[in-house]
Amino acid sequence: MSVAIRGKGAAIAAGLAYALLWCSATAYLYATGGDWSSGVAVIAIFGAGLGGVAWLLTRGADAPRIEVKRPTIESGAIILYLALYAVLFLGFGMTWARQVLPEGQQQELLVMGLKLGVHIVAPAILLTLLGAKLGPITQLGLSGRKFWRTLIVLGLIILGLICVITPSLKQISGIPPTFDTMIWALPLGFIWITLEAGVCEEFLFRGVLQTRLTSWFNSPWAGVIATALIFGLAHAPGLFMRGGPDVDGWSTDPLQVVAHTVAVLSPIGLTFGLIYARTKSLLLVILLHGLVDVLPNLAEFVELWR
């Protein structure tokens, strides 16, 4: 069987497996009284809607293939690392970080430092020890990759959606959003959340994991789908261990938490994975990730740092 045929088969199998898992997770949430409607909304908006727009915007992107010398070994090592990361860091580590210092600026600086270390420094060291090069996964892709049109058009759509489907504007109105506040809060808040969520998660999941899985399956689409699933599932231990009744997706039923991460979080990973697969621009997915998170977190950022 040729390499190309194996890659196509892997993409089809991954797509069917994802559809089955997503439908099963949504059905379980429905059957157990969980928030199944959010999963439907997210798969429609992020998976189909934004994914379709991203596909059109990145047409013609000339992105080089990222070579992985030992895809099986490197993929296995990263998946093992992520299993430890999901439990030890997102579960126990973040719990410790939130308890060792009182709420406030020092606690947030500690959390930021831990996130940078776990999402970037440690995986970079692991890849280096495995003999992999870091340069190919950190490409900016500013030219020839449809960078600017994708960032501007998709960024504006994302901001508009966030304003409509989340209570972000209502939360910001309580600050209140004066000119003196917004002149520093908007740029600094965007930089902070882009560093904390965009840089950390996109480096680890798209730059490190997706490139390994893409080479392992010999299929960019199988890599996108598998990474999206792992992206969602990796959040389950932390959500279950550190969540509560006021946290979206939390439940006393661990299977319901897992179902939530598959139904609600993994479709977002599909869109970012698609963009990275088409452009190989880590900067692009980092900035778009920051735009998704900046408004929902802006009010809390202002309260913390003003």
Summary of the structure (lengths in Angstrom):
residues: 306
radius of gyration: 19.1
end to end distance: 61.7
largest distance: 64.4
contacts: 1030
relative contact order: 0.18
helix: 80%
strand: 0%
